[in-house]
Amino acid sequence: MKYYLIAGEASGDLHASNLMRALQAEDAEADFRFLGGDLMQSVGGTLVKHYREMAFMGFIPVLMNLRTILRNMKLCQEDIRQYAPDVVILVDYPGFNLKMAKFVKTVLHLPVHYYISPKIWAWKQYRIKAFRKYVDYIYSILPFEPAFFRKLNYEVDYVGNPSLDSVAGYQARAVDRVHFLRTNQLEDKPILALVAGSRRQEIRDNLPTMLRVAARFPQFQAVIAGAPGIHPDEYKPFLGGNQAKVLFGQTYPLLQHSAVALVTSGTATLETALFRVPQVVCYYVKGGRLVNFVFRHFFHTPYISLVNLIAGREVVQELFGARFSEKNITEELERILTDKAYCMRLLEGYETMLQQLGKPGASARAASLIVHRLRS
């Protein structure tokens, strides 16, 4: 069968690539065409547009690049029409993908499956109307989502979390510490991982503060997880005289060998927890106190990090909005490092979260459901 996939970010590229491999295992004649990235391209098929040309976040960047976004949508629509796939599989990236779902369903009348649902449980619950109209099936990766969608009279399938698959796959071929340090010319001292996001704006907003905090802990070597799709030169303005190294394509080895981490909100918080690395979640958002007020009164969730959301309680500190500051991040990191009981409770919270997630196999379960439904 012919599968058309749309992933607009680095995390979507990773999870879509694993789904594609699982689809190949279910369907020996699987043929792929997609908007995505290098990982999807490594599986096979035809890359139509790289996510580097699509990843615009925030009102101003979207407005400034509106012509490019509309051009990408038109390109995608016509490409799907000509390819005539058996199914269109959307991977997260709701601003773009829900518009594509409407076109595919109402104009081309093709099946639409959604892998990794947009987080409408946090905000924009009105999007459930689009799901009902334009999406045939949703494959959820967060254990609390089925109950949430059920309250909105929409059934979804929880297939497990693909980060479990990715981390388990890496751990089967993990590199030892000596090799990791030698290969990357790192010192033999504890590592403080800085995971500052995958988008340029996130890196600009978060990394400078993270580096200043790291400088307060000279007993650690700070190592930055370089984001896919970001050129190494783009990190240089932030480093200055700082000795922190940037490692690309090695986020999992970095987390494996880190003692502690500063992490922006997103999938990285979950991945850090899967490696059992104590972390401080810190995310700069313009507006400070106003942002916290809006979050408390208008969002439908008490947390921003996946660790806390899945555990159903505060496991890690979330320093965003008015709480994002060099002082607060430093104090929380100091507490993790010096208060053994506090750090132990954090790690025990990780285990609670893992019990909620279940076992690896999300990609295989989602692929099995997709192929079965197409054949039947």
N, C-alpha and C positions, 0 to 999 in steps of 0.2 A: 504494500500500500504506500501511498504518497502522503508525507507528513510535512506540514508547513509550521515552523515554530518562530515565535517572536520573543526575544529576550533583549532588554534594553540596557542592562547593567552588568557589571562584573560578576556579581553573585548569581544573576540569572543565567549568565553564560556557563558558569560552573554546574549549576543544578540541571540546566537544560541538556548539557553534554552527557551527564550521567543518565538522564532520562532517555536520551537517544540511544545510548548503549543498551539500556534495558529494552527498548523497543526493538532493537536489532535481534536481541535474544528471543523475543516473542514472535517476531515477524522477519523471516529470513530475506524477504524481498523489500524490506523497508527502504524507502528513498526519501532523502531529506533536502529541504530547501529552507533557508532561514535568515532572519535578522538576528545577529548574535555576535560571537567573538571567536577568539583563537581556539578555545577549548572545544567549542561546538564544531569548528572547522576540522579539528584533529580527528573527530569521529568519522567524518565523511559527509558527502552531500555538497550543496552549493551555498556559499555565503553571499548574500545579496547586499547587505549593508552591515558594517561593523558598528557595535554599540558606541564606540568612541565618537561617532558622528551623530549620536542620538541622545546622549546623556546630558540633559539640561534640567537643572533643579532650581526651584524657587521662581517667584513671580517675575522678577526683573530679567533673569537669564532666559526664561521661556519667552517673554515678550520680545527681547532683543533678537532671539533666534526663531521667531515665529515663522518666518518665510521658509527657513530650513526645515522646521518641523512639518509644516504643511507639505513641502516638497517630498519629504520622507514618507509621509502618509500616502500621498498620491502614488509614489513609486511602489510602495508595499501593496496597495490595493490592486494596481494593474498587474503586479507580479503574481499575486495570488490568483487573479482571474486567469492569467495565461497558464499557470502551473496546474490549476484545477486539482487541488489536493483532495484526498479522502477526508482529511480533518485539518483544522487549524488549531494549534496548541499555543495558548498564550501563557507567558511566564512572568508573573508579577507585573511591574511597569504599567500601572493602571491608567495614567493619563493618556497614554498612547494606545494601549491595548483595548480599553473599553470602546474607544472610537472604532478600532479595527473590528471588534466583535460585532458592532452594529452594522457595519458595511458587509461583513462576511455573511451575517445571518439574514439581513433584509434584502441585499442585492444579489449575492451569490448563492444564498440558501444552502450553505455548507455547514456541517457540524462544527461547533465551537466548544473546545474543552479548555479549562483554565487550571494550570498547575501553579501552585503557590498563590493563593488568593490575595488580592489587595487587602490591606488592614482596615477594613471598614468598621471593625469593632472599636477602633480608636476614634475615628471621626469619618465624616462623609457617609453616614449610614444610608443616605438617599441613593447611593449607588446600587443598593439592592434591587431597585427597579430595573436598572440596566442588566443585572445578572438574570433576573427573571425573564426578560425579553430576549436577550441575545446570547446567553451562555447555557449550553446543554448540561455540562457537568463541571463541578469544581472538585479538585483534589487538594485537600487541606493538608498543611504541614505543621499546624499547631494544635495541640490536643484540646484546647478550650474552644476552638472555632465551630465544631459541629453543633454544640449546644447553643452558641450565639446565633448561628444561622437558622437553627430550628425555631428560635423565638420569632424570627422574621419569616417563618413559613417557607424555608428553603433548605432542602437537604443537601449536604455535602459529604464527601468521603474523606475521612482522615486516613492518610496512607503512611504516616510517620514523618520524621523530619530528615530531609536529605543531607543536612550537615552531619548527622550520625553516619551516613554512608561515606561521605567524603573523608571524615576524620578516621573512620575505621579502615578505609582503603589506604590512607596514608600510613597509619600505624603498622600495617602489614609489611611496609617496606621502609620504616622509619630509619633515619640516619643516627649514628651514635654521636655523643657530644663532642668527642675529640675530633672526629671527622668534620662536624659542622663548624667548630671553631677554626680549625686549620684551613678549611676551604674558603671561609669568609674573612680570614685574617683578623679574627677577634681575639680579645684577651681571655685568659682563663680566670674569669671573675663572673659573679652573678650578673644576669642580664635583666634589664628593665625594658620590656617591649613597649614601643609606642605605635599604636594602631590608630592612625588619625583619619580614617575614612578612605573612600574610594573615589570621591569626586574632588575636583580642584578647589571648589569653594570650601568644602569640609576641611581639606588640608590647610588652606590659608587661614581658616578660622581657629582651628584646634592645635595644629602642630607647634606654633611659636610658644604657646603657654605650656604645652607638654614638655618642650625642650627646657624651658626655664625651671620647671619643677624637677626634671631629671637632673639638672645641674646641682640641685640641692642634695643629691644623694650620690656622692662621689664613689661610694663603695660598690656602685653598680655601673655597668657600661650600658648606655642607652642605644638601642638598635631600633630603627624605624622599619616598619613593614611597608615597602613600596607598593603602591596601588597599581593594579593592571591598567594599562592604557594611559598612564601618566609617565611622561619622559623624565629620566633621571635629572636632567638639567632644571626641571621645575622645582626640585627640592633644594637646590643650591642656595637660593636667596634666604631660606630659613635657617640654614646651618651656620653661616658666618664662621666664627672661630670654634664652633661646637665640634666635638670629635665624634658625634653620633654617626653611625653608618646607616645607609639605606640598603636594604636587601630586597630584591625583586624576585617574585615567583617562589618565595621561601617563607610565607606566612606560617604554614604549619610547622616546619622545622624550627622556626623562631619561637613559636608558642611552646613547642615541645621542650625547649631548652631554656625557657625564661622562668625567672623566680617570681616575677610580678609584672603587671601590665597596666598601662593607661589606655583605655579603649573608647572610641566614639560609639554611640548607640548604633545598633544594627545587627546584622548576622554575626559580626565579629565578636560581640559580647557572648553569644551562644558558643561560638567556636572556642573562645578563650576558656569558657567554663568546661567544655568537653575535654580540654587538656589539663583541667584542674589547676589553672593558674589564677591566683587571687588577682582581682582587678578593681580599678576605679573607673566607673563609667562617667565620662565627662564630654559634654557636647555644647559648644558655643551656639547660642541663638540670639540674634539681635532683639532687643526689647527688654531684656532682663526681667524685672518684676512683672511687667505686663504679660510676658510670655508665660510665666508661672501662673498668673491669674487666669489667663485664657485656658491653660491646660487643666487647672483644677475645676473650672466651671463649665467648660464647653467640650472637653474630651470625655470619652466614655470609658476610660481606663485609668487606673491610678499610677501606672508605670510606663516608662518608655523603653526599657531594656527587655530583651527577650528572656533573659534569665529570670527576672522578677515576674514577668507576665506568665511564664510557664509554671513557675513555682507557686504563684498565687500569693506571694508575700515578698517583702523586701529582703533580698539576699545580698545584693550589692548596692552601694550608694550611687545615686544618679545625680550628678552635679551638672545641671543644665540651667539655662536662663540666668536668673539672679544668683544661683548657687555656683555657677561656673566662675572660678577665680583661681589664680595661682595659690593663694593662701588655703582655700578649702581643699583643693586637690592635694596639696602638700600635706595637710593635716590628716586627710584620710589615708594617704599612702603611708605616712608615718605610723598611723594606728595599726594598719594591716601588718606592718613589719615588726612592730614592737609588742603588740598585744596578742599573745598566742591564743588565748581563749576566743578573742574576737575573730581572728583569722580562721580558727577551727570551725566556728559557727558558719562563717562564709562558705567554707569548703563542704560542710554538711548540707548547706542549702543547695549546693550544686548537685549533691546526690539525690535530694528530694526532687529537684527539677528533672534529673535523668530518669527517675522512676515514672514521671508524668509523660516523658517523651516516648517511652517504649523502646523497641529494638530497631536496629538498622534494617534497611530494605524498602525505603520509601520509593525509590526509583522503580524497583521491580514491581512493587504493588501497583503503582500508578500506571506503569506500562501494561501490566496484565489487564487492568480494568479498561484502559483505552482500547486495546486491541480486541478484547472480548466484546465491548459495546459496538465497535465498528463492524465486526463480523456478524453480530446478531441483529 
